[in-house]
Amino acid sequence: MIVFNEPLIIGTEQENLNQVIRGGYFCGNGEFTKICETLLANQFQAKKVLLTSSGSSALSIAAELLDIQPGDEIILPSFTHVGTASAFALRKANLIWCEIKTLTRNLDEEALESLITRKTKAVIAVNYAGMTDNIDKIKEICTHHSLILIEDNASGIGADYQNQPLGSFGDLAIISFHQTKNIHCGEGGALIINTPKFLQPAQKIRDRGTDRKDFNEGRINTWTWHLNGSNYYLSEFQAAFLFAQIIKLGEVNFYRQSLLKGYLQNLKGILPERSLPLIDENCYSNGHCFSILTESEQHRQYIIDKLHQKGIQSAFHYQPLHKAPYWQGLYKNLKLPATEKVAETILRLPMHHNLCLNDINEICQALADAFTSGRNHECK
Ligand SMILES: Cc1ncc(COP(=O)(O)O)c(C=O)c1O
């Protein structure tokens, strides 16, 4: 069986966990947390990076930092993970769903511009699959309209655009260390702070709204409650596990890049060009995922079944968020044709560190056969 995803284990995780047990400090903001944050701040060329319990928690801190009030408008794609939206929906922001571009699945910058109003407070750009073709343009639009840009870079660690790390374009950015990501700690995430004014409040919000960190580090005599916040720390166990993987990030991403290239080389000229993802020549992808567009929902299901018969797992995502049951039909008249078409036809192929190029060749052969026979079948 060629599985769709396998969580990474790179080697020294166990040793680091033992070190935590021996050291006796288990909760948030220990030595492993601090060293991970330093490495990540270098990686992202950021003012500061704060580890959090998940990518969603990092987005909750962002929503709190922006003091989101009911009715504030947030522009974001509907073709994304629920975590992109939920912190803002919780605060009763008005979510303004923006169209994506079919070939890159990134926010459509022209559609974005037309959605900006006096109530717009922020734009969330998702670097789909750790790639972008337009984050610079989105940033320009945000700067022009004095809007905060939040980069949802959940899957984009180690990728860059125009030689600048993804995650360094937004005023704030987030990453996820969920086990499906290139590097992980089971559940985890980080808030990347690129605008200095957010640094102090973000640290308090992560620490239950308190200044306990200043107290622990000897800068004040007593600590107390200042802001709305929660416990968004991850434990020292998770940071220790993550540290083992952060130091191998370059190697992991380089390998995934070679798998991504393997997919593209195999499928170029075999699948129609419109089915293959477009990787901008200025973008260095981290090989987070590989997806194609099939001809229809039925065609996709046909291919999934055929691959399954050959022992190859495949999957799809995202269900457009504006159509989710959560909204009880609120957006039923909203039409986002590119979003809906991509959601209906996208197919994701296996991508993880334990695959080899022979696996990719085998998957591509099976995929090409199924793609063609499915087209000739009844599923147009
Ligand atoms: C685009 C995007 N945003 C946000 C999240 C939420 O991250 P987490 O699962 O760490 O909360 C994910 C998770 O996969 C994601 O893919």
The ligand as an ORCA input file, in Angstrom:
! r2SCAN-3c Opt
* xyz 0 1
  C      -4.428     26.479      5.580
  C      -4.555     26.067      7.013
  N      -4.837     26.975      7.948
  C      -4.950     26.652      9.249
  C      -4.768     25.343      9.677
  C      -4.937     25.015     11.121
  O      -3.775     24.467     11.683
  P      -3.915     23.478     12.970
  O      -4.497     22.201     12.486
  O      -2.503     23.353     13.439
  O      -4.770     24.167     13.946
  C      -4.468     24.356      8.734
  C      -4.272     22.957      9.139
  O      -3.950     22.081      8.392
  C      -4.362     24.714      7.368
  O      -4.095     23.807      6.413
*
